[in-house]
Each structure stands twice: as structure tokens, then as C-alpha cells.
Amino acid sequence: MNWITNYVRPTINSLFSRREVPENLWSKCPECGTMLFHRELTDNLQVCTNCNHHMAISPRERFKALFDGGVFGEVSVPEPVVDPLQFRDQKKYPDRLKGAQKATGEKEAMLVAEGELGRMTVVAAAQDFSFMAGSMGMYVGNALIAAAERAIAHKAPLVVFSAAGGARMQEGILSLMQMPRTTVAIQMLKEAGLPYVCVLTHPTTGGVTASYAMLGDVQIAEPNALICFAGPRVIEQTIREKLPEGFQRAEYLLDHGMLDRVTNRKDMRDELITILRMLSGLPPAVAGDLPAPDAESLAPAATDAPTTGEPQS
């Protein structure tokens, strides 16, 4: 037995060899290439601490950061008919749905929730771009209608976070029919006199932009979000001209009157509280609560008895 080969060398190699680092500990910013520690990125709401690039965030993570104490309840959504057109491309449509559900852990591309925002009841709906590109199918249409009906029933504002690649091709004309359906739902909110605020995130395109995503009383967008109907590449190929720098990005649309605000994700909660309270005719939100007074501070101060020695009448 060669003890140098079998014992000494493996021991030295184990001491000086590079340990494997789990892949999920670090994320690379797609904009600046900075390696970000996953806890730091999570605490910063998936926003790069170096260049402020806003990465994708799931609806549940967004709601946890939005509602008071991160507490919210899900609003049930009516289930549509699955695969009404029996659509198949490289895969069957039901197989694609199952794959997206397994990858995201969500039932569909939109999540509807209800909770308190600055002590005010608010209904919110958010799209998940990782679920089949957040495409708008019958379920998304049902979800937005359910959110509007819930808001009307509780006389609460509605906030929608859009992130979509457009209509869902696997549902054909039934997907396009969600544009007028969701538009009618927003009109119901307006007739009830309830605030409706749209927060457009990257990317918001196609039929979503052409319907509920651009009908808000106030239009807010996250920085550098792509917001359009047809993408810049399609427009360039059609008109055969070079588009301006930053065309169809949030800051460009803000400069040209298509948006009201461009707000960082970390400031979105405070921004929404202020806007929703203004639209609801409520006073400004309380920034903080003073501690309740203790029993000693509430008791009347004791007065010293006179020292004259004479009986008191």
C-alpha cells in the first residue's frame, strides 16, 4: 500500500481544492453583468443594486412586498374550458399548461389577491411573465373580471400589474375576445366610481397593452419597461427606418405623455398608497403609530398637602 498516493495526496487535495458553490447562491444581472447574492437580490425586490435594473418578480413576491405585513388572501377565479380549440403545435396545449404550472407553481398567468395597503382594502391582480409569457387567455380574462367584481363588491380600488407578451395563440379568437371583456370590466369600475391604477412592468405588449393595461386612472411604469403593441423590431422592419433611442421604453413614453409616472419598485408601495388615497378622497396615510401611553402617564399627578398644621375644611 502506497500511503503517499492513497492517503497524503487525497488529504492535501481535499484541503486546497476549490469547493463547489451551489448555483442558486448567485445571480447575474442581465444588464450590467454584476454577480448578485441571492439574499441581497431578494431583499432588494429583484432589483440590481449596481445598475438599478428591474428583473422579473413573481406575483406572490410582489404582493408580499405590497400589502401591509405581506398578508393577503387569494381571490378565486372561475375556471374556463381547457383547450377549447384542441390546439397543437410542437406540443399539445394541455401539455404546455402542465409544464408552465410545474415550472412556476401557479395555476395560470394571473394571480388575484385582496389585502390592506396603508390600512385601506385594495384588490390587486398581477401577471406572471414566466407562465407562458404572461399571455392573455380566457383564464386571465376571467381573473381580471373577478378582480373588478371583487373590488366593486367591497368598494375597493383595483391595482393591476401587467406583464405579458400579448394574446395566447393557443386559444385563438377566444383569447382576442378577452380584450373587450376586460375593457367592460374596467368600465364597470369607473361607473362605480372606484379608482383603477395600472402598473406596467417589463414587458407589456400586444393585446394587453391594447386593453386593460392602458385604461387606468393613473398609469405607472417600472424603469426601462418595454411597453408597446407591436415591438420595435417589427416596426423597424415595416417602416424601414431606425427608431429613436429608448423607443417604447417607459421613460420615452413618459416624456411623450403616455404615462403619468415611472417609479422604482422599492418606492411603488408608498406611491400607490398616496395615489389611491387621493383618488378615494381619503386623508394622507399615517406614516407611523405612536406607542400607547402607559398607566402611569395617564394617572393625574399627585399634589403635595399643605403643611400649615391647621385642619382642612
Rosetta silent file (secondary structure, phi, psi, omega in degrees, C-alpha in Angstrom):
SEQUENCE: MNWITNYVRPTINSLFSRREVPENLWSKCPECGTMLFHRELTDNLQVCTNCNHHMAISPRERFKALFDGGVFGEVSVPEPVVDPLQFRDQKKYPDRLKGAQKATGEKEAMLVAEGELGRMTVVAAAQDFSFMAGSMGMYVGNALIAAAERAIAHKAPLVVFSAAGGARMQEGILSLMQMPRTTVAIQMLKEAGLPYVCVLTHPTTGGVTASYAMLGDVQIAEPNALICFAGPRVIEQTIREKLPEGFQRAEYLLDHGMLDRVTNRKDMRDELITILRMLSGLPPAVAGDLPAPDAESLAPAATDAPTTGEPQS
SCORE:     score description
SCORE:     0.000 S_00000001
   1 L     0.000  123.792  178.219    0.000    0.000    0.000 S_00000001
   2 L   -89.219  102.073 -173.708    1.441    3.344   -1.043 S_00000001
   3 H   -71.138  -24.400  178.029    0.383    5.647    1.795 S_00000001
   4 H   -69.237  -43.268 -178.337    1.589    8.769   -0.023 S_00000001
   5 H   -73.605  -40.919 -172.304   -0.647    8.078   -3.027 S_00000001
   6 H   -88.980  -17.811 -175.619   -3.634    6.716   -1.152 S_00000001
   7 H  -125.168  -54.027 -173.468   -3.659    8.954    1.902 S_00000001
   8 H   -66.370  -47.972 -176.801   -1.392   12.001    1.834 S_00000001
   9 H   -64.021  -47.040  176.769   -2.212   13.221   -1.670 S_00000001
  10 H   -60.654  -34.345  178.761   -6.038   12.962   -1.315 S_00000001
  11 H   -65.983  -44.711  178.812   -5.834   14.758    2.028 S_00000001
  12 H   -64.549  -42.082  179.814   -3.825   17.638    0.563 S_00000001
  13 H   -62.999  -38.157 -179.652   -6.118   17.862   -2.464 S_00000001
  14 H   -68.751  -28.346 -179.912   -9.182   17.985   -0.254 S_00000001
  15 H   -77.659  -35.320 -172.736   -7.702   20.857    1.758 S_00000001
  16 H  -107.792   -5.748  179.695   -6.684   23.009   -1.172 S_00000001
  17 L   -72.988  152.678 -179.071   -9.211   22.049   -3.838 S_00000001
  18 L   -76.769  126.755  179.382  -11.883   24.577   -4.738 S_00000001
  19 L   -76.177  144.932  178.713  -15.213   23.800   -3.181 S_00000001
  20 L   -75.113  134.484  179.906  -18.254   23.695   -5.404 S_00000001
  21 L  -101.944  129.410  177.606  -20.639   26.605   -4.902 S_00000001
  22 L   -56.020  141.335 -175.227  -24.360   25.953   -5.323 S_00000001
  23 H   -67.983  -24.758 -174.566  -25.682   27.559   -8.486 S_00000001
  24 H   -86.809    6.392  179.934  -28.626   29.232   -6.756 S_00000001
  25 H   -81.929  -25.423 -175.252  -26.480   31.394   -4.459 S_00000001
  26 E  -130.382  147.077  175.531  -25.633   33.992   -7.103 S_00000001
  27 E  -128.918  143.730 -179.731  -27.494   35.629   -9.970 S_00000001
  28 E   -99.892  126.846  177.852  -26.022   37.600  -12.837 S_00000001
  29 L   -66.368  124.425 -179.180  -27.620   40.908  -13.735 S_00000001
  30 L   -69.457  -13.707 -177.061  -28.582   40.716  -17.440 S_00000001
  31 L   -91.830  -51.760 -175.396  -27.974   44.451  -17.838 S_00000001
  32 L  -110.396  -10.218  177.680  -24.570   45.121  -16.237 S_00000001
  33 L    81.887    6.806  179.536  -23.301   41.583  -15.596 S_00000001
  34 L   -70.031  137.791  175.419  -22.799   42.076  -11.848 S_00000001
  35 E   -84.573  122.954 -173.519  -22.959   38.909   -9.754 S_00000001
  36 E  -116.351  132.454  176.732  -25.563   39.423   -7.044 S_00000001
  37 E   -68.112  136.420 -169.758  -26.001   37.344   -3.898 S_00000001
  38 H   -62.498  -34.689  178.826  -29.475   35.841   -3.918 S_00000001
  39 H   -68.829  -40.004  177.089  -30.425   37.128   -0.458 S_00000001
  40 H   -62.563  -40.888  179.985  -29.320   40.640   -1.360 S_00000001
  41 H   -68.166  -40.074  178.175  -31.324   40.433   -4.582 S_00000001
  42 H   -65.218  -43.794  179.311  -34.422   39.133   -2.793 S_00000001
  43 H   -64.025  -27.501 -179.724  -34.239   41.850   -0.147 S_00000001
  44 L   -96.164   19.248  175.603  -33.989   44.442   -2.918 S_00000001
  45 L    58.331   43.023  177.413  -37.118   43.073   -4.684 S_00000001
  46 L    59.318   36.429  176.152  -35.180   41.622   -7.634 S_00000001
  47 E  -115.832  129.679 -178.336  -33.625   44.978   -8.499 S_00000001
  48 L   -63.022  129.320 -179.445  -29.913   45.140   -9.284 S_00000001
  49 L   -77.624   -9.638 -178.709  -28.058   47.062   -6.589 S_00000001
  50 L   -95.761  -47.165 -174.703  -25.423   48.175   -9.098 S_00000001
  51 L  -118.508    0.541  179.277  -27.375   49.472  -12.124 S_00000001
  52 L    67.400   22.247  177.086  -30.998   49.522  -10.830 S_00000001
  53 L   -70.957  130.068 -178.554  -32.113   47.067  -13.498 S_00000001
  54 E   -91.325  112.021  178.936  -35.568   45.696  -12.637 S_00000001
  55 L   -88.874  171.671 -179.441  -35.678   41.932  -13.085 S_00000001
  56 L   -67.150  144.851  178.146  -38.779   39.771  -13.231 S_00000001
  57 L  -135.792  141.168 -177.282  -40.589   39.165   -9.947 S_00000001
  58 L   -74.309  155.736  177.875  -43.373   36.679   -9.273 S_00000001
  59 H   -56.974  -38.089 -178.956  -46.868   37.890   -8.328 S_00000001
  60 H   -67.417  -41.349  176.264  -46.588   36.352   -4.853 S_00000001
  61 H   -63.876  -38.550  179.464  -43.285   38.104   -4.150 S_00000001
  62 H   -65.635  -44.678 -179.983  -44.780   41.339   -5.413 S_00000001
  63 H   -66.449  -35.743  178.902  -47.872   41.027   -3.234 S_00000001
  64 H   -62.427  -36.173  178.149  -45.770   40.140   -0.208 S_00000001
  65 H   -81.582  -20.852 -174.863  -43.886   43.420   -0.618 S_00000001
  66 H   -85.453  -52.512 -171.887  -47.031   45.377   -1.479 S_00000001
  67 L   -78.810  155.656 -179.677  -49.631   44.556    1.183 S_00000001
  68 H   -57.854  124.576  179.158  -49.380   45.518    4.843 S_00000001
  69 H    67.475    8.426 -177.626  -47.296   42.936    6.655 S_00000001
  70 H    69.156   19.413 -176.406  -47.131   40.858    3.488 S_00000001
  71 L  -102.023  127.819  176.955  -50.573   39.438    4.310 S_00000001
  72 E  -153.726  159.750  176.440  -53.111   38.874    1.525 S_00000001
  73 E  -118.218  141.682  179.758  -55.835   36.472    0.530 S_00000001
  74 E   -77.552  143.188  176.610  -56.315   34.977   -2.905 S_00000001
  75 L   -99.264  127.935 -177.913  -59.491   35.728   -4.836 S_00000001
  76 L   -68.195  145.322 -178.275  -60.997   32.709   -6.576 S_00000001
  77 L  -122.568  131.689  177.764  -61.221   32.801  -10.369 S_00000001
  78 L   -60.200  137.340 -178.596  -63.771   30.836  -12.450 S_00000001
  79 L   -81.438  127.114  176.550  -62.149   28.022  -14.383 S_00000001
  80 L   -82.769  174.862  174.521  -62.514   28.273  -18.188 S_00000001
  81 L   -69.762  130.592 -178.978  -62.792   25.371  -20.615 S_00000001
  82 L   -82.453  128.089  176.331  -59.366   23.807  -21.102 S_00000001
  83 L    52.338   60.350 -177.841  -58.144   23.648  -24.707 S_00000001
  84 L   -67.520  -23.581 -177.580  -61.457   24.528  -26.419 S_00000001
  85 L   -97.482    0.324 -176.148  -59.803   24.553  -29.875 S_00000001
  86 L    52.786   48.512 -173.136  -57.875   21.276  -29.434 S_00000001
  87 L   -79.499  141.113  176.245  -54.775   23.251  -30.363 S_00000001
  88 E  -148.487  129.448  170.185  -51.460   21.567  -31.028 S_00000001
  89 L  -115.716 -108.661  172.814  -48.159   22.887  -32.346 S_00000001
  90 L   -75.783  -25.340  176.501  -44.960   21.147  -31.239 S_00000001
  91 L  -132.620  162.428  171.312  -46.843   20.106  -28.097 S_00000001
  92 E   -72.647  146.593 -179.035  -50.452   19.791  -27.117 S_00000001
  93 H   -58.125  -44.752  176.782  -51.820   22.874  -25.387 S_00000001
  94 H   -59.130  -32.591  177.898  -52.707   20.970  -22.153 S_00000001
  95 H   -68.773  -37.243  177.146  -49.117   19.698  -22.025 S_00000001
  96 H   -65.995  -40.336  177.627  -47.798   23.241  -22.281 S_00000001
  97 H   -61.903  -44.636 -179.844  -50.106   24.312  -19.466 S_00000001
  98 H   -64.318  -38.028  177.514  -48.922   21.487  -17.242 S_00000001
  99 H   -64.547  -42.219  178.710  -45.304   22.356  -17.971 S_00000001
 100 H   -67.488  -38.642  178.015  -45.853   26.007  -17.081 S_00000001
 101 H   -64.382  -39.071  179.648  -47.729   25.058  -13.905 S_00000001
 102 H   -69.596  -37.399 -177.287  -44.899   22.774  -12.835 S_00000001
 103 H   -73.206  -36.007 -175.227  -42.231   25.394  -13.572 S_00000001
 104 H  -100.896  -22.448 -174.868  -43.965   28.296  -11.800 S_00000001
 105 L    76.483    9.984 -179.771  -46.064   26.570   -9.161 S_00000001
 106 L  -113.053  157.288 -178.828  -49.034   28.694  -10.221 S_00000001
 107 L   -73.734  -39.559 -177.260  -52.324   27.696  -11.791 S_00000001
 108 L  -152.519 -168.933 -171.155  -52.254   30.328  -14.529 S_00000001
 109 L   -85.678   -0.827  177.537  -50.672   33.561  -15.721 S_00000001
 110 E  -137.502  137.702  177.749  -52.556   35.934  -13.391 S_00000001
 111 E  -117.944  131.734  179.829  -52.959   35.959   -9.623 S_00000001
 112 E  -112.680  132.775 -176.902  -55.703   37.992   -7.923 S_00000001
 113 E  -139.619  161.274  178.512  -55.370   38.971   -4.272 S_00000001
 114 E  -135.419  136.033  179.529  -57.058   41.132   -1.669 S_00000001
 115 E  -169.195 -167.018 -179.927  -55.472   42.792    1.346 S_00000001
 116 E  -106.112  134.989  178.090  -54.752   46.060    3.084 S_00000001
 117 E  -126.331  106.139 -173.970  -52.482   48.696    1.608 S_00000001
 118 L    63.047   38.108 -179.977  -51.824   51.507    4.027 S_00000001
 119 L    66.078   19.118  177.056  -54.798   50.233    6.087 S_00000001
 120 E  -119.133  130.393  179.917  -57.052   50.552    3.054 S_00000001
 121 E   -65.940  128.715 -176.972  -58.655   47.488    1.474 S_00000001
 122 E  -137.459  140.056  171.800  -57.291   47.003   -2.035 S_00000001
 123 E  -103.066  134.220 -178.081  -57.801   44.345   -4.705 S_00000001
 124 E  -133.809  147.451  176.113  -54.751   43.632   -6.871 S_00000001
 125 E  -133.055  136.734 -178.211  -54.049   41.437   -9.883 S_00000001
 126 E  -136.169  138.575  177.494  -50.594   40.611  -11.234 S_00000001
 127 E   -92.965  147.851 -179.711  -49.446   38.729  -14.312 S_00000001
 128 L  -109.390  107.202 -176.512  -46.626   36.206  -14.259 S_00000001
 129 L   -67.865  -24.187  179.739  -44.455   36.532  -17.367 S_00000001
 130 L   -73.072  -11.760  176.930  -42.749   33.210  -16.629 S_00000001
 131 L   -95.733   95.768  179.831  -46.096   31.448  -17.199 S_00000001
 132 H    48.484   46.761  178.480  -46.275   31.169  -20.987 S_00000001
 133 H    58.476   27.988  178.709  -45.003   34.747  -21.328 S_00000001
 134 H    60.416   22.921 -172.991  -47.928   36.025  -19.267 S_00000001
 135 L   -63.150  146.699 -175.556  -50.121   35.600  -22.320 S_00000001
 136 E   -89.018  106.294  173.919  -53.753   36.650  -22.059 S_00000001
 137 L  -113.404 -163.637 -177.867  -56.112   33.711  -22.401 S_00000001
 138 H   -65.430  -34.544  179.372  -59.588   33.037  -21.093 S_00000001
 139 H   -64.781  -42.669  179.148  -58.321   32.487  -17.560 S_00000001
 140 H   -62.999  -40.031  175.683  -56.639   35.908  -17.496 S_00000001
 141 H   -61.608  -44.938  177.474  -59.870   37.475  -18.751 S_00000001
 142 H   -62.770  -37.056 -178.591  -61.837   35.689  -16.027 S_00000001
 143 H   -65.893  -42.872 -179.601  -59.252   36.749  -13.443 S_00000001
 144 H   -68.709  -37.848  176.914  -59.497   40.434  -14.295 S_00000001
 145 H   -65.075  -41.918  177.637  -63.302   40.299  -14.299 S_00000001
 146 H   -62.093  -38.864  178.471  -63.226   38.522  -10.918 S_00000001
 147 H   -65.008  -42.798  179.243  -60.877   41.223   -9.588 S_00000001
 148 H   -65.542  -42.454  179.238  -63.176   44.010  -10.816 S_00000001
 149 H   -64.775  -38.432  177.925  -66.270   42.348   -9.357 S_00000001
 150 H   -65.174  -41.726  179.478  -64.494   41.836   -6.033 S_00000001
 151 H   -64.081  -40.518  179.460  -63.430   45.475   -5.956 S_00000001
 152 H   -67.090  -41.349 -178.850  -66.969   46.640   -6.696 S_00000001
 153 H   -63.442  -35.264 -178.137  -68.460   44.340   -4.046 S_00000001
 154 H  -102.410    5.140 -179.556  -66.094   45.688   -1.372 S_00000001
 155 L    51.798   49.892 -176.242  -65.962   49.249   -2.773 S_00000001
 156 L  -118.681  153.568  174.520  -62.191   48.967   -3.000 S_00000001
 157 L   -67.815  159.076  176.764  -59.640   50.268   -5.523 S_00000001
 158 E  -120.600  130.619  176.353  -58.163   47.906   -8.097 S_00000001
 159 E  -120.810  129.675 -179.630  -54.460   47.775   -8.954 S_00000001
 160 E  -120.555  128.570  174.587  -53.221   45.701  -11.898 S_00000001
 161 E  -104.325  110.804 -175.626  -49.579   44.798  -12.546 S_00000001
 162 E   -95.608  142.451  173.893  -49.266   43.887  -16.216 S_00000001
 163 E  -161.602  100.441 -171.850  -46.510   41.750  -17.752 S_00000001
 164 E  -153.522  151.576  173.535  -47.448   39.974  -20.958 S_00000001
 165 L   -92.436    5.267  178.807  -46.346   39.035  -24.418 S_00000001
 166 L   116.256 -155.644 -179.334  -49.876   39.588  -25.730 S_00000001
 167 E   -73.009  157.938 -179.253  -52.751   37.242  -26.520 S_00000001
 168 L   -90.866  112.594 -173.042  -52.386   33.469  -26.157 S_00000001
 169 H   -63.912  -27.089 -177.964  -52.172   31.981  -29.625 S_00000001
 170 H   -69.651  -12.756  178.596  -53.285   28.532  -28.444 S_00000001
 171 H  -110.288    2.719  171.010  -56.748   29.947  -27.728 S_00000001
 172 H    52.463 -132.228 -176.777  -57.089   31.853  -30.987 S_00000001
 173 H   -62.758  -27.574  178.617  -60.095   34.159  -31.311 S_00000001
 174 H   -65.199  -31.175  175.198  -61.209   33.255  -27.773 S_00000001
 175 H   -70.589  -42.387  179.208  -58.071   34.950  -26.492 S_00000001
 176 H   -64.849  -27.938  178.885  -58.731   38.083  -28.535 S_00000001
 177 L   -67.586  -14.956  178.512  -62.257   38.224  -27.107 S_00000001
 178 H   -72.666  -18.580  177.817  -60.736   38.928  -23.674 S_00000001
 179 H   -63.972  -53.649  176.925  -59.842   42.433  -24.832 S_00000001
 180 H   -68.158  -32.474  179.733  -63.460   43.695  -24.944 S_00000001
 181 H   -62.179  -47.416 -179.013  -64.397   41.580  -21.896 S_00000001
 182 H   -69.894  -31.573  177.106  -61.698   43.166  -19.727 S_00000001
 183 H   -64.636  -40.034  176.684  -62.499   46.618  -21.120 S_00000001
 184 H   -64.411  -38.871  178.753  -66.117   46.203  -19.994 S_00000001
 185 H   -62.142  -40.991  177.814  -64.891   45.127  -16.540 S_00000001
 186 H   -67.030  -36.307  177.369  -62.835   48.313  -16.222 S_00000001
 187 H   -63.914  -35.958  175.885  -65.835   50.359  -17.330 S_00000001
 188 H   -60.509  -40.539  177.086  -67.839   48.754  -14.514 S_00000001
 189 H   -62.708  -44.513 -178.379  -65.225   50.030  -12.060 S_00000001
 190 H   -65.332  -38.588  177.579  -65.386   53.535  -13.473 S_00000001
 191 H   -66.992  -28.406  176.834  -69.192   53.583  -13.289 S_00000001
 192 L   -81.837   -3.788  178.513  -68.933   52.531   -9.643 S_00000001
 193 L    72.962   28.979 -177.402  -66.586   55.481   -9.016 S_00000001
 194 L  -104.667  142.107 -179.888  -63.690   53.281   -7.874 S_00000001
 195 L   -67.350  142.984  175.685  -60.014   54.008   -8.579 S_00000001
 196 E  -133.518  116.266 -176.402  -58.221   51.845  -11.116 S_00000001
 197 E  -118.455  132.255  177.959  -54.424   52.084  -11.295 S_00000001
 198 E  -106.349  131.675  173.322  -52.242   50.269  -13.824 S_00000001
 199 E  -115.176  109.590 -176.089  -48.609   49.413  -13.111 S_00000001
 200 E   -92.990  120.737 -178.996  -46.918   48.398  -16.346 S_00000001
 201 E  -111.730  172.410 -175.736  -43.881   46.172  -15.907 S_00000001
 202 E   -83.164  129.058  -15.667  -41.398   44.728  -18.385 S_00000001
 203 E   -97.658  155.379  172.711  -42.656   43.736  -20.872 S_00000001
 204 E  -123.322  109.990 -171.522  -46.252   44.788  -21.521 S_00000001
 205 L  -138.951  174.198  170.574  -47.130   44.198  -25.170 S_00000001
 206 H    62.966 -142.576 -174.458  -49.814   43.144  -27.634 S_00000001
 207 H   -64.739  -23.192  176.162  -53.464   42.818  -26.714 S_00000001
 208 H   -67.682  -44.172  176.013  -52.818   43.523  -23.028 S_00000001
 209 H   -63.211  -34.192 -177.091  -51.475   46.976  -23.921 S_00000001
 210 L   -81.392    3.031  179.753  -54.442   47.448  -26.256 S_00000001
 211 L  -133.447 -113.174 -167.589  -56.952   46.761  -23.470 S_00000001
 212 H   -68.830  -20.896 -175.752  -56.859   46.943  -19.672 S_00000001
 213 H   -72.298  -17.121 -178.685  -53.183   47.899  -19.292 S_00000001
 214 H  -118.313   22.528 -177.634  -53.737   51.393  -20.730 S_00000001
 215 L  -112.496   12.866 -175.866  -57.131   52.230  -19.209 S_00000001
 216 L   -72.565  155.684  170.764  -56.064   53.233  -15.709 S_00000001
 217 L   -65.331  -34.479  174.439  -56.961   56.440  -13.954 S_00000001
 218 E  -132.599  132.640 -179.692  -53.222   56.677  -13.316 S_00000001
 219 E  -107.630  117.437  178.503  -50.590   54.918  -15.445 S_00000001
 220 E  -118.004  148.615  177.156  -47.378   53.949  -13.665 S_00000001
 221 E  -137.313  152.496  172.452  -44.451   52.002  -15.096 S_00000001
 222 L   -81.431  154.885 -176.482  -41.291   50.464  -13.739 S_00000001
 223 L   -56.656  137.049  173.855  -37.994   51.870  -15.077 S_00000001
 224 L    61.700   20.982  178.140  -36.968   50.833  -18.591 S_00000001
 225 L   -72.659  138.441  175.110  -40.053   48.633  -19.070 S_00000001
 226 E   -81.790  121.811 -177.550  -40.914   47.805  -22.680 S_00000001
 227 E  -131.914  116.279 -175.642  -44.485   48.970  -23.338 S_00000001
 228 L  -167.006  172.158  168.851  -45.934   48.613  -26.809 S_00000001
 229 L   -95.969  -63.921  171.271  -48.429   46.899  -29.084 S_00000001
 230 L   -99.436  140.673 -176.357  -46.027   45.835  -31.850 S_00000001
 231 L   -69.529  162.518 -178.394  -42.383   45.504  -30.865 S_00000001
 232 H   -61.607  -34.783  179.329  -39.628   47.833  -32.083 S_00000001
 233 H   -64.412  -40.968  178.910  -38.098   45.168  -34.346 S_00000001
 234 H   -65.322  -40.527 -179.452  -41.418   44.689  -36.171 S_00000001
 235 H   -66.756  -42.541  179.247  -41.862   48.450  -36.582 S_00000001
 236 H   -61.801  -41.091  179.313  -38.343   48.916  -37.905 S_00000001
 237 H   -68.953  -27.899 -178.968  -38.856   46.165  -40.470 S_00000001
 238 H   -78.633  -48.995 -176.222  -42.187   47.681  -41.506 S_00000001
 239 H   -91.223  -11.015  178.195  -41.206   51.339  -41.899 S_00000001
 240 L    56.668   43.257  176.237  -37.558   50.543  -42.752 S_00000001
 241 L  -137.012  154.047  177.824  -36.256   53.300  -40.524 S_00000001
 242 L   -79.947  129.909 -178.175  -34.117   53.372  -37.400 S_00000001
 243 L   -81.775  156.772  179.210  -36.164   54.093  -34.297 S_00000001
 244 L   -63.302  158.287  178.191  -35.107   56.669  -31.672 S_00000001
 245 L   -62.274  131.638  179.280  -33.003   55.593  -28.734 S_00000001
 246 L    75.087   15.770 -178.299  -35.135   54.108  -25.966 S_00000001
 247 L   -59.129  134.099  178.717  -38.204   53.930  -28.194 S_00000001
 248 L    69.624   13.082  172.447  -41.200   52.274  -26.466 S_00000001
 249 E   -92.140  162.691 -171.872  -39.442   52.236  -23.113 S_00000001
 250 H   -57.574  -44.221 -177.089  -41.103   53.648  -20.006 S_00000001
 251 H   -66.027  -35.984  177.543  -39.045   56.847  -19.874 S_00000001
 252 H   -65.609  -43.352  179.652  -39.712   57.578  -23.565 S_00000001
 253 H   -68.122  -32.886  176.643  -43.458   57.081  -23.081 S_00000001
 254 H   -65.128  -42.382  178.992  -43.416   59.307  -20.000 S_00000001
 255 H   -65.487  -25.614 -177.211  -41.777   62.116  -21.992 S_00000001
 256 L  -105.251   17.454  169.528  -44.437   61.748  -24.709 S_00000001
 257 L    82.073   11.179 -179.831  -47.474   61.775  -22.422 S_00000001
 258 L   -87.883  -16.803 -179.149  -48.367   58.071  -22.449 S_00000001
 259 L  -129.059  159.460  176.310  -47.568   57.560  -18.758 S_00000001
 260 L   -98.259  -34.080 -176.564  -48.069   59.523  -15.568 S_00000001
 261 E  -146.480  150.817  165.835  -45.204   58.144  -13.506 S_00000001
 262 E  -123.304  114.958 -169.134  -42.084   55.978  -13.726 S_00000001
 263 L  -126.649  136.355  174.681  -41.433   54.598  -10.259 S_00000001
 264 L   -64.727  149.616 -176.524  -38.788   52.321   -8.816 S_00000001
 265 H   -61.190  -37.533 -177.947  -40.088   49.049   -7.428 S_00000001
 266 H   -69.955  -19.614  178.436  -38.886   49.804   -3.910 S_00000001
 267 H  -100.274    0.190 -172.392  -40.913   53.050   -3.938 S_00000001
 268 H   -65.980  -40.464 -178.297  -44.019   51.526   -5.543 S_00000001
 269 H   -59.534  -51.196 -179.803  -45.851   50.713   -2.305 S_00000001
 270 H   -63.552  -36.871  179.024  -45.633   54.268   -0.927 S_00000001
 271 H   -63.658  -44.346 -179.513  -46.531   55.685   -4.341 S_00000001
 272 H   -67.178  -39.720  178.194  -49.651   53.531   -4.609 S_00000001
 273 H   -58.795  -46.133 -179.403  -50.762   54.356   -1.070 S_00000001
 274 H   -63.507  -46.497 -176.421  -50.554   58.082   -1.834 S_00000001
 275 H   -67.828  -45.417 -177.372  -52.317   57.842   -5.197 S_00000001
 276 H   -65.708  -36.713  178.306  -55.098   55.510   -4.062 S_00000001
 277 H   -69.848  -35.855  176.413  -55.894   57.619   -1.014 S_00000001
 278 H   -65.513  -46.127 -178.791  -56.026   60.748   -3.160 S_00000001
 279 H   -67.892  -26.151  179.944  -58.327   59.106   -5.709 S_00000001
 280 L   -89.179   -1.072 -179.778  -60.532   57.757   -2.887 S_00000001
 281 L    71.313   28.464 -178.976  -60.847   61.165   -1.229 S_00000001
 282 L  -100.878  156.906  176.142  -59.105   59.986    1.936 S_00000001
 283 L   -67.668  165.594  179.105  -56.646   61.944    4.097 S_00000001
 284 L   -57.969  152.268 -178.134  -52.921   61.215    3.795 S_00000001
 285 L   -68.583  150.004  175.909  -51.719   57.939    5.224 S_00000001
 286 L   -75.935  123.472 -176.997  -50.364   57.790    8.746 S_00000001
 287 L   -70.852  -31.174 -179.362  -46.597   57.445    8.495 S_00000001
 288 L  -165.777  158.863 -179.805  -46.278   55.718   11.869 S_00000001
 289 L  -102.366  135.722  173.347  -48.139   54.940   15.057 S_00000001
 290 L   -77.110  147.606  177.885  -47.208   56.385   18.415 S_00000001
 291 L   -66.678  148.732  179.015  -46.966   53.839   21.236 S_00000001
 292 L   -65.834  139.133  179.961  -49.943   53.608   23.550 S_00000001
 293 L   -67.598  146.392  178.307  -49.453   55.574   26.804 S_00000001
 294 L   -82.073  172.639 -175.506  -48.820   53.531   29.925 S_00000001
 295 H   -65.448  -35.322 -177.580  -50.990   53.622   33.033 S_00000001
 296 H   -66.720  -37.351 -179.345  -48.583   55.828   34.988 S_00000001
 297 H   -72.458  -24.548  179.243  -48.606   58.586   32.400 S_00000001
 298 H   -81.504  -22.663 -178.198  -52.417   58.576   32.341 S_00000001
 299 L   -70.278  140.908  178.983  -52.756   58.919   36.158 S_00000001
 300 L   -65.800  146.046 -179.537  -53.223   62.510   37.458 S_00000001
 301 L   -69.135  135.924  179.978  -50.201   63.996   39.138 S_00000001
 302 L   -76.593  136.919  179.020  -50.377   63.926   42.967 S_00000001
 303 L   -98.914  142.946  179.852  -50.368   67.346   44.720 S_00000001
 304 L   -72.191  137.526  178.662  -48.473   67.944   47.910 S_00000001
 305 L   -72.640  146.484  178.307  -50.653   68.513   51.042 S_00000001
 306 L   -63.992  149.708 -175.834  -50.324   71.923   52.794 S_00000001
 307 L  -110.232   25.358 -177.249  -48.004   71.991   55.822 S_00000001
 308 L   -75.961  -18.254 -179.875  -49.703   74.746   57.899 S_00000001
 309 L    84.237   -9.138  179.229  -50.844   72.331   60.589 S_00000001
 310 L   -83.515  141.566  177.905  -54.374   73.764   60.503 S_00000001
 311 L   -60.572  142.110  178.532  -57.224   71.339   59.895 S_00000001
 312 L   -89.164  131.203  179.080  -58.546   71.425   56.394 S_00000001
 313 L   -84.747    0.000    0.000  -62.211   72.213   55.985 S_00000001
